[in-house]
Amino acid sequence: MNNWFASLSYKARKRLALFILVLGLPGYIIVAVSIVSVLDRPSILLELAVYVGLGILWVVPFRAVFRGIGQPDPDDDQ
């Protein structure tokens, strides 16, 4: 899957990263809160562990998309 992300142009990766942050992250937050609510309000430490674990888990597949997005466009000739 990383090869697919690497083959995208800089602009395409930037648009995909924006899409993930604007639409995907709020959806993932709703899923995470739903998972914790199913656990019937566990102890604060378990709840914190679930949120931290899910917070790390969502970004792992998208690491290649976000890598280098803050840098200047390497394809820009200026």
PDB file of N, CA, C and O in Angstrom:
ATOM      1  N   MET A   1       0.817  -1.193   0.000  1.00  0.00           N
ATOM      2  CA  MET A   1       0.000   0.000   0.000  1.00  0.00           C
ATOM      3  C   MET A   1       0.862   1.258   0.000  1.00  0.00           C
ATOM      4  O   MET A   1       0.455   2.278  -0.558  1.00  0.00           O
ATOM      5  N   ASN A   2       2.033   1.208   0.609  1.00  0.00           N
ATOM      6  CA  ASN A   2       2.905   2.368   0.623  1.00  0.00           C
ATOM      7  C   ASN A   2       3.370   2.734  -0.777  1.00  0.00           C
ATOM      8  O   ASN A   2       3.582   3.913  -1.060  1.00  0.00           O
ATOM      9  N   ASN A   3       3.536   1.753  -1.660  1.00  0.00           N
ATOM     10  CA  ASN A   3       3.942   2.044  -3.023  1.00  0.00           C
ATOM     11  C   ASN A   3       2.869   2.829  -3.754  1.00  0.00           C
ATOM     12  O   ASN A   3       3.179   3.684  -4.584  1.00  0.00           O
ATOM     13  N   TRP A   4       1.603   2.543  -3.450  1.00  0.00           N
ATOM     14  CA  TRP A   4       0.513   3.278  -4.082  1.00  0.00           C
ATOM     15  C   TRP A   4       0.535   4.737  -3.648  1.00  0.00           C
ATOM     16  O   TRP A   4       0.357   5.628  -4.478  1.00  0.00           O
ATOM     17  N   PHE A   5       0.749   4.994  -2.362  1.00  0.00           N
ATOM     18  CA  PHE A   5       0.814   6.370  -1.874  1.00  0.00           C
ATOM     19  C   PHE A   5       2.032   7.085  -2.429  1.00  0.00           C
ATOM     20  O   PHE A   5       1.964   8.276  -2.735  1.00  0.00           O
ATOM     21  N   ALA A   6       3.140   6.380  -2.562  1.00  0.00           N
ATOM     22  CA  ALA A   6       4.371   6.990  -3.056  1.00  0.00           C
ATOM     23  C   ALA A   6       4.247   7.365  -4.527  1.00  0.00           C
ATOM     24  O   ALA A   6       4.925   8.282  -4.990  1.00  0.00           O
ATOM     25  N   SER A   7       3.398   6.673  -5.257  1.00  0.00           N
ATOM     26  CA  SER A   7       3.250   6.977  -6.676  1.00  0.00           C
ATOM     27  C   SER A   7       2.343   8.174  -6.936  1.00  0.00           C
ATOM     28  O   SER A   7       2.278   8.669  -8.062  1.00  0.00           O
ATOM     29  N   LEU A   8       1.650   8.638  -5.918  1.00  0.00           N
ATOM     30  CA  LEU A   8       0.793   9.813  -6.082  1.00  0.00           C
ATOM     31  C   LEU A   8       1.645  11.069  -6.181  1.00  0.00           C
ATOM     32  O   LEU A   8       2.727  11.146  -5.598  1.00  0.00           O
ATOM     33  N   SER A   9       1.151  12.046  -6.921  1.00  0.00           N
ATOM     34  CA  SER A   9       1.863  13.317  -7.000  1.00  0.00           C
ATOM     35  C   SER A   9       1.728  14.050  -5.664  1.00  0.00           C
ATOM     36  O   SER A   9       0.909  13.684  -4.822  1.00  0.00           O
ATOM     37  N   TYR A  10       2.533  15.075  -5.489  1.00  0.00           N
ATOM     38  CA  TYR A  10       2.513  15.853  -4.247  1.00  0.00           C
ATOM     39  C   TYR A  10       1.145  16.483  -4.032  1.00  0.00           C
ATOM     40  O   TYR A  10       0.616  16.463  -2.921  1.00  0.00           O
ATOM     41  N   LYS A  11       0.569  17.046  -5.097  1.00  0.00           N
ATOM     42  CA  LYS A  11      -0.740  17.691  -4.977  1.00  0.00           C
ATOM     43  C   LYS A  11      -1.829  16.676  -4.638  1.00  0.00           C
ATOM     44  O   LYS A  11      -2.725  16.970  -3.847  1.00  0.00           O
ATOM     45  N   ALA A  12      -1.758  15.495  -5.224  1.00  0.00           N
ATOM     46  CA  ALA A  12      -2.751  14.459  -4.936  1.00  0.00           C
ATOM     47  C   ALA A  12      -2.637  13.988  -3.491  1.00  0.00           C
ATOM     48  O   ALA A  12      -3.649  13.772  -2.825  1.00  0.00           O
ATOM     49  N   ARG A  13      -1.407  13.827  -3.006  1.00  0.00           N
ATOM     50  CA  ARG A  13      -1.223  13.427  -1.607  1.00  0.00           C
ATOM     51  C   ARG A  13      -1.703  14.517  -0.663  1.00  0.00           C
ATOM     52  O   ARG A  13      -2.262  14.217   0.392  1.00  0.00           O
ATOM     53  N   LYS A  14      -1.493  15.778  -1.027  1.00  0.00           N
ATOM     54  CA  LYS A  14      -1.946  16.890  -0.194  1.00  0.00           C
ATOM     55  C   LYS A  14      -3.475  16.929  -0.138  1.00  0.00           C
ATOM     56  O   LYS A  14      -4.054  17.160   0.924  1.00  0.00           O
ATOM     57  N   ARG A  15      -4.120  16.706  -1.271  1.00  0.00           N
ATOM     58  CA  ARG A  15      -5.588  16.666  -1.295  1.00  0.00           C
ATOM     59  C   ARG A  15      -6.118  15.473  -0.504  1.00  0.00           C
ATOM     60  O   ARG A  15      -7.107  15.598   0.219  1.00  0.00           O
ATOM     61  N   LEU A  16      -5.471  14.330  -0.636  1.00  0.00           N
ATOM     62  CA  LEU A  16      -5.883  13.143   0.106  1.00  0.00           C
ATOM     63  C   LEU A  16      -5.704  13.356   1.608  1.00  0.00           C
ATOM     64  O   LEU A  16      -6.556  12.942   2.395  1.00  0.00           O
ATOM     65  N   ALA A  17      -4.615  13.990   2.010  1.00  0.00           N
ATOM     66  CA  ALA A  17      -4.388  14.277   3.426  1.00  0.00           C
ATOM     67  C   ALA A  17      -5.462  15.224   3.960  1.00  0.00           C
ATOM     68  O   ALA A  17      -5.947  15.042   5.077  1.00  0.00           O
ATOM     69  N   LEU A  18      -5.830  16.214   3.186  1.00  0.00           N
ATOM     70  CA  LEU A  18      -6.885  17.133   3.602  1.00  0.00           C
ATOM     71  C   LEU A  18      -8.223  16.414   3.720  1.00  0.00           C
ATOM     72  O   LEU A  18      -8.977  16.652   4.664  1.00  0.00           O
ATOM     73  N   PHE A  19      -8.517  15.547   2.777  1.00  0.00           N
ATOM     74  CA  PHE A  19      -9.747  14.758   2.826  1.00  0.00           C
ATOM     75  C   PHE A  19      -9.780  13.877   4.072  1.00  0.00           C
ATOM     76  O   PHE A  19     -10.808  13.779   4.741  1.00  0.00           O
ATOM     77  N   ILE A  20      -8.662  13.244   4.376  1.00  0.00           N
ATOM     78  CA  ILE A  20      -8.588  12.380   5.559  1.00  0.00           C
ATOM     79  C   ILE A  20      -8.804  13.193   6.824  1.00  0.00           C
ATOM     80  O   ILE A  20      -9.522  12.756   7.724  1.00  0.00           O
ATOM     81  N   LEU A  21      -8.195  14.366   6.907  1.00  0.00           N
ATOM     82  CA  LEU A  21      -8.321  15.173   8.119  1.00  0.00           C
ATOM     83  C   LEU A  21      -9.702  15.806   8.269  1.00  0.00           C
ATOM     84  O   LEU A  21     -10.215  15.903   9.384  1.00  0.00           O
ATOM     85  N   VAL A  22     -10.309  16.234   7.169  1.00  0.00           N
ATOM     86  CA  VAL A  22     -11.595  16.932   7.258  1.00  0.00           C
ATOM     87  C   VAL A  22     -12.765  15.972   7.391  1.00  0.00           C
ATOM     88  O   VAL A  22     -13.704  16.257   8.133  1.00  0.00           O
ATOM     89  N   LEU A  23     -12.737  14.850   6.699  1.00  0.00           N
ATOM     90  CA  LEU A  23     -13.865  13.919   6.745  1.00  0.00           C
ATOM     91  C   LEU A  23     -13.567  12.641   7.523  1.00  0.00           C
ATOM     92  O   LEU A  23     -14.420  12.153   8.264  1.00  0.00           O
ATOM     93  N   GLY A  24     -12.387  12.108   7.361  1.00  0.00           N
ATOM     94  CA  GLY A  24     -12.061  10.833   7.989  1.00  0.00           C
ATOM     95  C   GLY A  24     -11.845  10.928   9.486  1.00  0.00           C
ATOM     96  O   GLY A  24     -12.317  10.067  10.229  1.00  0.00           O
ATOM     97  N   LEU A  25     -11.142  11.955   9.948  1.00  0.00           N
ATOM     98  CA  LEU A  25     -10.855  12.086  11.370  1.00  0.00           C
ATOM     99  C   LEU A  25     -12.105  12.295  12.205  1.00  0.00           C
ATOM    100  O   LEU A  25     -12.249  11.629  13.231  1.00  0.00           O
ATOM    101  N   PRO A  26     -13.029  13.190  11.822  1.00  0.00           N
ATOM    102  CA  PRO A  26     -14.266  13.293  12.617  1.00  0.00           C
ATOM    103  C   PRO A  26     -15.067  11.985  12.646  1.00  0.00           C
ATOM    104  O   PRO A  26     -15.654  11.637  13.670  1.00  0.00           O
ATOM    105  N   GLY A  27     -15.088  11.277  11.541  1.00  0.00           N
ATOM    106  CA  GLY A  27     -15.764   9.981  11.519  1.00  0.00           C
ATOM    107  C   GLY A  27     -15.099   8.990  12.446  1.00  0.00           C
ATOM    108  O   GLY A  27     -15.775   8.223  13.131  1.00  0.00           O
ATOM    109  N   TYR A  28     -13.784   9.001  12.472  1.00  0.00           N
ATOM    110  CA  TYR A  28     -13.045   8.100  13.349  1.00  0.00           C
ATOM    111  C   TYR A  28     -13.261   8.469  14.816  1.00  0.00           C
ATOM    112  O   TYR A  28     -13.314   7.588  15.674  1.00  0.00           O
ATOM    113  N   ILE A  29     -13.385   9.761  15.108  1.00  0.00           N
ATOM    114  CA  ILE A  29     -13.663  10.196  16.482  1.00  0.00           C
ATOM    115  C   ILE A  29     -15.022   9.677  16.922  1.00  0.00           C
ATOM    116  O   ILE A  29     -15.171   9.223  18.056  1.00  0.00           O
ATOM    117  N   ILE A  30     -16.008   9.737  16.048  1.00  0.00           N
ATOM    118  CA  ILE A  30     -17.345   9.223  16.371  1.00  0.00           C
ATOM    119  C   ILE A  30     -17.276   7.728  16.655  1.00  0.00           C
ATOM    120  O   ILE A  30     -17.910   7.244  17.592  1.00  0.00           O
ATOM    121  N   VAL A  31     -16.512   6.998  15.855  1.00  0.00           N
ATOM    122  CA  VAL A  31     -16.353   5.553  16.078  1.00  0.00           C
ATOM    123  C   VAL A  31     -15.663   5.290  17.415  1.00  0.00           C
ATOM    124  O   VAL A  31     -16.075   4.396  18.153  1.00  0.00           O
ATOM    125  N   ALA A  32     -14.618   6.056  17.739  1.00  0.00           N
ATOM    126  CA  ALA A  32     -13.890   5.860  18.996  1.00  0.00           C
ATOM    127  C   ALA A  32     -14.779   6.131  20.196  1.00  0.00           C
ATOM    128  O   ALA A  32     -14.744   5.381  21.172  1.00  0.00           O
ATOM    129  N   VAL A  33     -15.571   7.185  20.141  1.00  0.00           N
ATOM    130  CA  VAL A  33     -16.483   7.504  21.242  1.00  0.00           C
ATOM    131  C   VAL A  33     -17.553   6.425  21.361  1.00  0.00           C
ATOM    132  O   VAL A  33     -17.952   6.067  22.469  1.00  0.00           O
ATOM    133  N   SER A  34     -18.013   5.914  20.244  1.00  0.00           N
ATOM    134  CA  SER A  34     -19.003   4.836  20.274  1.00  0.00           C
ATOM    135  C   SER A  34     -18.430   3.576  20.902  1.00  0.00           C
ATOM    136  O   SER A  34     -19.122   2.888  21.652  1.00  0.00           O
ATOM    137  N   ILE A  35     -17.172   3.268  20.605  1.00  0.00           N
ATOM    138  CA  ILE A  35     -16.531   2.093  21.199  1.00  0.00           C
ATOM    139  C   ILE A  35     -16.437   2.246  22.708  1.00  0.00           C
ATOM    140  O   ILE A  35     -16.704   1.294  23.441  1.00  0.00           O
ATOM    141  N   VAL A  36     -16.062   3.422  23.179  1.00  0.00           N
ATOM    142  CA  VAL A  36     -15.953   3.644  24.626  1.00  0.00           C
ATOM    143  C   VAL A  36     -17.325   3.608  25.278  1.00  0.00           C
ATOM    144  O   VAL A  36     -17.455   3.123  26.402  1.00  0.00           O
ATOM    145  N   SER A  37     -18.350   4.111  24.603  1.00  0.00           N
ATOM    146  CA  SER A  37     -19.693   4.089  25.197  1.00  0.00           C
ATOM    147  C   SER A  37     -20.237   2.664  25.293  1.00  0.00           C
ATOM    148  O   SER A  37     -21.029   2.365  26.187  1.00  0.00           O
ATOM    149  N   VAL A  38     -19.824   1.790  24.388  1.00  0.00           N
ATOM    150  CA  VAL A  38     -20.226   0.384  24.466  1.00  0.00           C
ATOM    151  C   VAL A  38     -19.597  -0.278  25.690  1.00  0.00           C
ATOM    152  O   VAL A  38     -20.171  -1.202  26.265  1.00  0.00           O
ATOM    153  N   LEU A  39     -18.418   0.196  26.085  1.00  0.00           N
ATOM    154  CA  LEU A  39     -17.745  -0.349  27.261  1.00  0.00           C
ATOM    155  C   LEU A  39     -18.418   0.099  28.564  1.00  0.00           C
ATOM    156  O   LEU A  39     -17.974  -0.283  29.647  1.00  0.00           O
ATOM    157  N   ASP A  40     -19.462   0.889  28.472  1.00  0.00           N
ATOM    158  CA  ASP A  40     -20.273   1.313  29.622  1.00  0.00           C
ATOM    159  C   ASP A  40     -19.458   2.123  30.623  1.00  0.00           C
ATOM    160  O   ASP A  40     -19.423   1.810  31.813  1.00  0.00           O
ATOM    161  N   ARG A  41     -18.812   3.157  30.129  1.00  0.00           N
ATOM    162  CA  ARG A  41     -18.027   4.111  30.928  1.00  0.00           C
ATOM    163  C   ARG A  41     -17.038   3.404  31.859  1.00  0.00           C
ATOM    164  O   ARG A  41     -17.267   3.301  33.064  1.00  0.00           O
ATOM    165  N   PRO A  42     -15.935   2.920  31.276  1.00  0.00           N
ATOM    166  CA  PRO A  42     -14.926   2.221  32.086  1.00  0.00           C
ATOM    167  C   PRO A  42     -14.162   3.214  32.973  1.00  0.00           C
ATOM    168  O   PRO A  42     -14.453   4.410  32.964  1.00  0.00           O
ATOM    169  N   SER A  43     -13.205   2.721  33.722  1.00  0.00           N
ATOM    170  CA  SER A  43     -12.387   3.596  34.559  1.00  0.00           C
ATOM    171  C   SER A  43     -11.644   4.595  33.671  1.00  0.00           C
ATOM    172  O   SER A  43     -11.444   4.364  32.479  1.00  0.00           O
ATOM    173  N   ILE A  44     -11.249   5.688  34.270  1.00  0.00           N
ATOM    174  CA  ILE A  44     -10.619   6.755  33.499  1.00  0.00           C
ATOM    175  C   ILE A  44      -9.310   6.302  32.846  1.00  0.00           C
ATOM    176  O   ILE A  44      -8.986   6.743  31.743  1.00  0.00           O
ATOM    177  N   LEU A  45      -8.561   5.430  33.514  1.00  0.00           N
ATOM    178  CA  LEU A  45      -7.304   4.950  32.928  1.00  0.00           C
ATOM    179  C   LEU A  45      -7.554   4.042  31.728  1.00  0.00           C
ATOM    180  O   LEU A  45      -6.841   4.122  30.728  1.00  0.00           O
ATOM    181  N   LEU A  46      -8.564   3.178  31.825  1.00  0.00           N
ATOM    182  CA  LEU A  46      -8.891   2.321  30.686  1.00  0.00           C
ATOM    183  C   LEU A  46      -9.434   3.148  29.525  1.00  0.00           C
ATOM    184  O   LEU A  46      -9.117   2.889  28.365  1.00  0.00           O
ATOM    185  N   GLU A  47     -10.248   4.138  29.847  1.00  0.00           N
ATOM    186  CA  GLU A  47     -10.787   5.016  28.812  1.00  0.00           C
ATOM    187  C   GLU A  47      -9.660   5.785  28.115  1.00  0.00           C
ATOM    188  O   GLU A  47      -9.652   5.921  26.891  1.00  0.00           O
ATOM    189  N   LEU A  48      -8.713   6.285  28.910  1.00  0.00           N
ATOM    190  CA  LEU A  48      -7.569   6.995  28.348  1.00  0.00           C
ATOM    191  C   LEU A  48      -6.738   6.068  27.463  1.00  0.00           C
ATOM    192  O   LEU A  48      -6.294   6.467  26.387  1.00  0.00           O
ATOM    193  N   ALA A  49      -6.529   4.840  27.912  1.00  0.00           N
ATOM    194  CA  ALA A  49      -5.761   3.875  27.126  1.00  0.00           C
ATOM    195  C   ALA A  49      -6.451   3.563  25.801  1.00  0.00           C
ATOM    196  O   ALA A  49      -5.790   3.436  24.770  1.00  0.00           O
ATOM    197  N   VAL A  50      -7.767   3.440  25.826  1.00  0.00           N
ATOM    198  CA  VAL A  50      -8.513   3.164  24.583  1.00  0.00           C
ATOM    199  C   VAL A  50      -8.376   4.338  23.621  1.00  0.00           C
ATOM    200  O   VAL A  50      -8.131   4.136  22.432  1.00  0.00           O
ATOM    201  N   TYR A  51      -8.534   5.570  24.124  1.00  0.00           N
ATOM    202  CA  TYR A  51      -8.432   6.737  23.251  1.00  0.00           C
ATOM    203  C   TYR A  51      -7.021   6.903  22.690  1.00  0.00           C
ATOM    204  O   TYR A  51      -6.861   7.233  21.515  1.00  0.00           O
ATOM    205  N   VAL A  52      -6.004   6.680  23.509  1.00  0.00           N
ATOM    206  CA  VAL A  52      -4.622   6.800  23.023  1.00  0.00           C
ATOM    207  C   VAL A  52      -4.335   5.707  21.995  1.00  0.00           C
ATOM    208  O   VAL A  52      -3.743   5.972  20.949  1.00  0.00           O
ATOM    209  N   GLY A  53      -4.756   4.483  22.295  1.00  0.00           N
ATOM    210  CA  GLY A  53      -4.545   3.387  21.349  1.00  0.00           C
ATOM    211  C   GLY A  53      -5.242   3.621  20.022  1.00  0.00           C
ATOM    212  O   GLY A  53      -4.646   3.416  18.965  1.00  0.00           O
ATOM    213  N   LEU A  54      -6.492   4.045  20.063  1.00  0.00           N
ATOM    214  CA  LEU A  54      -7.215   4.322  18.824  1.00  0.00           C
ATOM    215  C   LEU A  54      -6.658   5.543  18.101  1.00  0.00           C
ATOM    216  O   LEU A  54      -6.690   5.611  16.872  1.00  0.00           O
ATOM    217  N   GLY A  55      -6.146   6.509  18.867  1.00  0.00           N
ATOM    218  CA  GLY A  55      -5.537   7.692  18.254  1.00  0.00           C
ATOM    219  C   GLY A  55      -4.278   7.356  17.476  1.00  0.00           C
ATOM    220  O   GLY A  55      -4.008   7.951  16.433  1.00  0.00           O
ATOM    221  N   ILE A  56      -3.516   6.410  17.977  1.00  0.00           N
ATOM    222  CA  ILE A  56      -2.308   5.976  17.269  1.00  0.00           C
ATOM    223  C   ILE A  56      -2.679   5.050  16.111  1.00  0.00           C
ATOM    224  O   ILE A  56      -2.069   5.096  15.043  1.00  0.00           O
ATOM    225  N   LEU A  57      -3.680   4.216  16.342  1.00  0.00           N
ATOM    226  CA  LEU A  57      -4.066   3.218  15.346  1.00  0.00           C
ATOM    227  C   LEU A  57      -4.572   3.834  14.041  1.00  0.00           C
ATOM    228  O   LEU A  57      -4.316   3.280  12.972  1.00  0.00           O
ATOM    229  N   TRP A  58      -5.281   4.960  14.098  1.00  0.00           N
ATOM    230  CA  TRP A  58      -5.868   5.506  12.874  1.00  0.00           C
ATOM    231  C   TRP A  58      -4.807   6.086  11.946  1.00  0.00           C
ATOM    232  O   TRP A  58      -5.004   6.117  10.732  1.00  0.00           O
ATOM    233  N   VAL A  59      -3.694   6.541  12.492  1.00  0.00           N
ATOM    234  CA  VAL A  59      -2.712   7.220  11.661  1.00  0.00           C
ATOM    235  C   VAL A  59      -1.718   6.260  10.997  1.00  0.00           C
ATOM    236  O   VAL A  59      -1.065   6.629  10.021  1.00  0.00           O
ATOM    237  N   VAL A  60      -1.601   5.054  11.507  1.00  0.00           N
ATOM    238  CA  VAL A  60      -0.607   4.109  10.966  1.00  0.00           C
ATOM    239  C   VAL A  60      -0.799   3.843   9.471  1.00  0.00           C
ATOM    240  O   VAL A  60       0.183   3.881   8.731  1.00  0.00           O
ATOM    241  N   PRO A  61      -2.021   3.573   8.993  1.00  0.00           N
ATOM    242  CA  PRO A  61      -2.142   3.313   7.547  1.00  0.00           C
ATOM    243  C   PRO A  61      -1.904   4.546   6.677  1.00  0.00           C
ATOM    244  O   PRO A  61      -1.617   4.410   5.488  1.00  0.00           O
ATOM    245  N   PHE A  62      -2.016   5.739   7.245  1.00  0.00           N
ATOM    246  CA  PHE A  62      -1.907   6.969   6.460  1.00  0.00           C
ATOM    247  C   PHE A  62      -0.571   7.678   6.635  1.00  0.00           C
ATOM    248  O   PHE A  62      -0.412   8.817   6.196  1.00  0.00           O
ATOM    249  N   ARG A  63       0.390   7.018   7.271  1.00  0.00           N
ATOM    250  CA  ARG A  63       1.692   7.625   7.495  1.00  0.00           C
ATOM    251  C   ARG A  63       2.337   8.074   6.188  1.00  0.00           C
ATOM    252  O   ARG A  63       2.921   9.156   6.129  1.00  0.00           O
ATOM    253  N   ALA A  64       2.241   7.273   5.160  1.00  0.00           N
ATOM    254  CA  ALA A  64       2.872   7.604   3.875  1.00  0.00           C
ATOM    255  C   ALA A  64       2.202   8.805   3.217  1.00  0.00           C
ATOM    256  O   ALA A  64       2.852   9.545   2.479  1.00  0.00           O
ATOM    257  N   VAL A  65       0.924   9.008   3.471  1.00  0.00           N
ATOM    258  CA  VAL A  65       0.229  10.151   2.883  1.00  0.00           C
ATOM    259  C   VAL A  65       0.701  11.443   3.531  1.00  0.00           C
ATOM    260  O   VAL A  65       0.938  12.435   2.842  1.00  0.00           O
ATOM    261  N   PHE A  66       0.840  11.436   4.856  1.00  0.00           N
ATOM    262  CA  PHE A  66       1.180  12.656   5.574  1.00  0.00           C
ATOM    263  C   PHE A  66       2.672  12.976   5.549  1.00  0.00           C
ATOM    264  O   PHE A  66       3.055  14.108   5.843  1.00  0.00           O
ATOM    265  N   ARG A  67       3.514  12.024   5.211  1.00  0.00           N
ATOM    266  CA  ARG A  67       4.951  12.254   5.213  1.00  0.00           C
ATOM    267  C   ARG A  67       5.324  13.249   4.115  1.00  0.00           C
ATOM    268  O   ARG A  67       5.061  13.012   2.936  1.00  0.00           O
ATOM    269  N   GLY A  68       5.942  14.368   4.516  1.00  0.00           N
ATOM    270  CA  GLY A  68       6.433  15.358   3.567  1.00  0.00           C
ATOM    271  C   GLY A  68       5.402  16.366   3.103  1.00  0.00           C
ATOM    272  O   GLY A  68       5.709  17.189   2.240  1.00  0.00           O
ATOM    273  N   ILE A  69       4.191  16.338   3.639  1.00  0.00           N
ATOM    274  CA  ILE A  69       3.154  17.273   3.192  1.00  0.00           C
ATOM    275  C   ILE A  69       3.478  18.706   3.590  1.00  0.00           C
ATOM    276  O   ILE A  69       3.117  19.634   2.867  1.00  0.00           O
ATOM    277  N   GLY A  70       4.143  18.910   4.708  1.00  0.00           N
ATOM    278  CA  GLY A  70       4.481  20.262   5.164  1.00  0.00           C
ATOM    279  C   GLY A  70       5.658  20.879   4.439  1.00  0.00           C
ATOM    280  O   GLY A  70       5.951  22.058   4.634  1.00  0.00           O
ATOM    281  N   GLN A  71       6.335  20.112   3.613  1.00  0.00           N
ATOM    282  CA  GLN A  71       7.501  20.608   2.881  1.00  0.00           C
ATOM    283  C   GLN A  71       7.058  21.271   1.577  1.00  0.00           C
ATOM    284  O   GLN A  71       5.948  21.027   1.105  1.00  0.00           O
ATOM    285  N   PRO A  72       7.918  22.106   0.993  1.00  0.00           N
ATOM    286  CA  PRO A  72       7.576  22.692  -0.306  1.00  0.00           C
ATOM    287  C   PRO A  72       7.423  21.608  -1.372  1.00  0.00           C
ATOM    288  O   PRO A  72       8.002  20.527  -1.267  1.00  0.00           O
ATOM    289  N   ASP A  73       6.636  21.918  -2.393  1.00  0.00           N
ATOM    290  CA  ASP A  73       6.383  20.980  -3.481  1.00  0.00           C
ATOM    291  C   ASP A  73       7.690  20.633  -4.184  1.00  0.00           C
ATOM    292  O   ASP A  73       8.334  21.522  -4.742  1.00  0.00           O
ATOM    293  N   PRO A  74       8.100  19.363  -4.173  1.00  0.00           N
ATOM    294  CA  PRO A  74       9.365  19.000  -4.826  1.00  0.00           C
ATOM    295  C   PRO A  74       9.290  19.091  -6.354  1.00  0.00           C
ATOM    296  O   PRO A  74      10.328  19.161  -7.013  1.00  0.00           O
ATOM    297  N   ASP A  75       8.104  19.092  -6.919  1.00  0.00           N
ATOM    298  CA  ASP A  75       7.960  19.167  -8.375  1.00  0.00           C
ATOM    299  C   ASP A  75       7.883  20.604  -8.872  1.00  0.00           C
ATOM    300  O   ASP A  75       7.866  20.841 -10.080  1.00  0.00           O
ATOM    301  N   ASP A  76       7.835  21.566  -7.951  1.00  0.00           N
ATOM    302  CA  ASP A  76       7.742  22.974  -8.327  1.00  0.00           C
ATOM    303  C   ASP A  76       9.094  23.447  -8.880  1.00  0.00           C
ATOM    304  O   ASP A  76      10.134  23.211  -8.266  1.00  0.00           O
ATOM    305  N   ASP A  77       9.074  24.104 -10.025  1.00  0.00           N
ATOM    306  CA  ASP A  77      10.306  24.522 -10.683  1.00  0.00           C
ATOM    307  C   ASP A  77      10.878  25.822 -10.143  1.00  0.00           C
ATOM    308  O   ASP A  77      12.001  26.181 -10.496  1.00  0.00           O
ATOM    309  N   GLN A  78      10.161  26.524  -9.317  1.00  0.00           N
ATOM    310  CA  GLN A  78      10.635  27.842  -8.848  1.00  0.00           C
ATOM    311  C   GLN A  78      11.702  27.727  -7.829  1.00  0.00           C
ATOM    312  O   GLN A  78      12.200  28.741  -7.340  1.00  0.00           O
TER     313      GLN A  78
END
